[in-house]
Amino acid sequence: MSDLSNATLLWMAKAVGAVAGSAVSLAYILPHGRREAACRFAVGVVCGLVFGGTAGLKIAAELDVESAIGPTELMLMGSAAASLCAWWALGFVMRAFEQNRFVRMFRNRSEENADDR
């Protein structure tokens, strides 16, 4: 295992954290079908890979454990947290659009602009 570079270990930790966070997200609230499960898993993995480092740094700073954990644990923790939280944020946005709150707001504005012509 010592043959792996530090960057490789960090990417592996990031990937494992993203997959673990997505799996927990799927187990916590069961999806309605295969398509939703695949979508949720993909969103979680991508968000874990993209935002894992930043989320890990923020969590470590808030908990004041920066000096107690290494970069691999930091990346694993951040990726899992970002992956787990990604679906919650996306679910909030989707519910808002399903209830047409935003759509109604944009329709009202375009109707008002049409009256000004």
N, C-alpha and C positions, 0 to 999 in steps of 0.2 A: 504494500500500500504506500510505501515511501516513494515509489516510482512516480506517483501522480504529483503534478505541480499544484501549487496553492490555488491557482485560478481554476484548475479542473475540480479540485475539492469544493471550492465555493459554488461552482456551477452545479455540481452534483447535489450539494446541500440545498441549493435553490430549487432544483427540479424535484427532489424528494419532498421538500416542504410544500411546494405547489400542489403536487399530486395528493399528499396527505390532507391538506386543507380542503381540496375539492372533494375527496372521499368523505371527509367528515361532514361537509356541507350537504352532500347527497344523502348521507345516513340520517342527518338531523331532521331534515324535512324531505320526505320522499317525493320524488318527481311524479308527474301524472303519466308519463310515458317514456319510451326510449328516446324519442327526439329531445324532449325537455332534459332528460338526464345527460345526454351527450352534449347539449348546449351548455348546461350548467357546468359540466366537467371541463369543457373547453375554455369557458370564460374564467373559471377558477384557476386553471393551470396558467393561462396567459397572464392574468393579473398577478398571480404569484411570481411568475418569472420576471415580469416588468417592474413591479413595485415591491418585490421582496426585500431588496437591500435598504430602500428608504424606510419601509415599514419597520424593519428590524432595528435600524438606528433610532427611530422615533420611540419605539417601545422600550428599548434599552435605556434611552435617555430619561423617559418618564419614570421607569422603575428604578433608575439609578444603579444599573447592573452592568454598565459598559465595561468596567475594569474586571468584572468577575467572569465574563464569558468571552469566548474566543470568536473570531470572525465566522467560523463554520456554524457554530450554534446561533450566532446572530442572524446569519442568512437563512438558516433553517426555520427559526422562529418567525422572522419577518415574512418569508414566503408562505408559510402555513397561515399566518394571520391575514395577509393580503388576499390569499386564495379563499379563505373562509368568508371574509367580509365582502368579497366581490359580488357574490350572488345576492347578498342582502341589499346592497346599494342598487344593483340592477333590478331586483324585484321591486324596490320602492319606485324607481323610475317607470317601470312597466305598469305598475298599478295606477300611477298617476295618469299615464297615457290611456289606459283602458277606461278610466272613468271620464275621459275627455275633458279634464280640467284645463289642460294646456291647449287642446284643440279648440275648445270654446273661446278661450282667451284670444287666440290668433284669428278666429273667425270674426269675432266682434270687432277687432281692429281693422280687418279688411273691409267689413261692411261699413264702418265709419269712414274709411278712406274712399270708398265707392260713392258715398253720399256727398263728399266734398268736390267731386268732379263736376 
